[in-house]
Amino acid sequence: MTRVVFYKSDGVFYGFEEKGHTGYGESGDDVLCAALSAMTMLIINTIEVMYASDVEYTIDEETTDIRVVARAALPESGADEKKQYAIAGLIESYYYQLTDMTEDYYEFLEVDVSDEYI
């Protein structure tokens, strides 16, 4: 099972952590894992390239643990409001997408939110 915990501060989504293998399919043929990976890379690339903002991320290929933090989504970052809103909205959209996916993949995917600031 993959567990995804989204980071939220004062109601603003600014990152997430993914841990574990989904177990939906064999390694290399797991479409759920592939979907999560593609969406995660889309978020990282969008923040870095399209929004020209820093995003901290680590990807452990062995464990498939991924951590993404985009502090530019937070008001205290100093980024302009449009950029904050866009980055936070992108991450929040990922949260809603995964929450919807848990309806069909509840045995393989778990989604939570943490208000603990990291």
N, C-alpha and C positions, 0 to 999 in steps of 0.2 A: 504494500500500500504506500502511496505517496501522500504525505501530509504537507499542506501548504499553510503557513501562518503569515498573515498580512500584518504589517506594522502600520499603526495609526497613531497620530498625535493630535489632540484637540480636534478630532473629527476628520483629519486629513490623512489620506493614505500616502505613504512615502516609501514603501518597500515590502519585501516578502522573503520568505525562506521556504525552500522546497526540500523535503527529505524523504529518502526511500525510493525503492523501485515500485512501480505501479503493480507489476505482476499480471497485467492484463494479457500479455502475450510473451512469446519467447524473445529473448534479447535480440535486437536487430529487426524484429517483426512486431514490436509492441506499438500499435497505432496511438494508444493513449499517451504513452511516453513521448512519442514523436510530436504529438500535438502540444503537449506541455513545453517541450523543448523549443519548438518553433515559436510559440507565443512568448515565451520568456526572452528569446533572442530578439524578437520583434520589439519588445519593450525596451531592452537594453539599447539596441541600435537606434530606436526612435529618440530616446532621451539624449544619447550621445551625439547623434548626427543631426537629426531634424531640429531638436531643441537646443543644441550646442551647450549641453549642461553636463556636469560631472555626475557619474553614477558609479558607485562602488559595487563591485560584484566579484564573487568567487564561485568557481565551478569546480567541483571535485569529480573528476571523471570516474573514479573507482566506486565511490559511494553514491554518485549522482546527486549529492547535496549541492544546492545552489542558494546563494544569498545575494539579494539585490537591494541596495539602499540608495535612494535619490533624495538627498536632503534639500535639493532645489525646489521640491514640492512644498516645503514648509515655509511659513511666513518669515521666520527668523533667519532664513538663508540669505536674504538680501536680493534674491532673484526678483525680476519684475512679476507683477501679479498674473499677467497672462501666461507666463511660463510656469509659474507655480500651479495655476489652475489646470493647464494642459497636462503637466506631469502627474499631478495627483489624480486627475480624471482618467488618464491612461491606466494607472495602477488600479484604481477603483473599478474600472471596466473589466480588468483581468479578474478581479475578485468576483464580480457578478457572473462573468463567463464560467469560472470554475465552480461557483455555487450552483449554477444551472446544470453543469455537467455531473455534479454529485448525484443528481436524481437518477441518472442512468448508470453511473459508475461508482455507486456508493461503497462497493466492496473493494475498490481500488484507489479511491481518492477521498481525502478528508480536507476540509477547508475551515480555518479558524481565523480570528482576528485578535491581535494583542495590542493593548493600549500602553504597554510598557515601552518607554522610549529607549532605543538602542544607540 
